[in-house]
């Protein structure tokens, strides 16, 4: 099986960071499955990648990762190999809202969406082993309240909610990395570069890097031989970082248990 026959899947593929990641993976010869919520945005993102990478092999899938039923229905119809899953979809709405299932939208997308994708595609990834999962997290992380993950008691603030969600992503990376031997599936998290995007605008800060620069570390984690057997770690600028969140075993176990109830 040559590298040009491998398949990578990217959620949130139509955002600035998502496009950068898809482009990087296409340049490495992967067929890229671009998972998006909006058809027009998906088509525009695919065109952007095709213009940047000659001969890029792409397919788009319309899936709302904040909806568990959509994620598992997608996995049920997905066929073929899957070598890399990049969980990248993230939102930071200024006002609190809920999914039709009654889950706070940011938690559903940024946290449960990662969980559900890892669960739903574990079989496909294991069948394609060695495979990799890359969870796009952030250095902007913290404010976790395990008693109020959905901001039912606290006043909702999108910055606080985003920080909490990215802390959760780092912690769940550790939890899921323990589920499979590194020889089957590795699971790592990373802070990508700072890209000017809709997300960064919603959070009130402007990125200074291009999507391609911002995508460098996620793409490196997905492709580089040097991290082939590394799992359960957090990276920034291609370097492993100390992560205090990953050391709180009780909190990780509790978060994992809470996520399993949805």
Helices and strands as residue ranges (DSSP letters): G 3-5, E 7-11, H 16-27, E 31-36, H 39-52, E 58-62, H 68-77, E 84-87, H 105-107, I 108-112, H 113-120, H 122-127, E 131-136, H 158-177, E 185-191, H 198-202, H 211-214, H 216-223, G 225-227, E 234-236, E 239-240, G 244-247, H 249-259
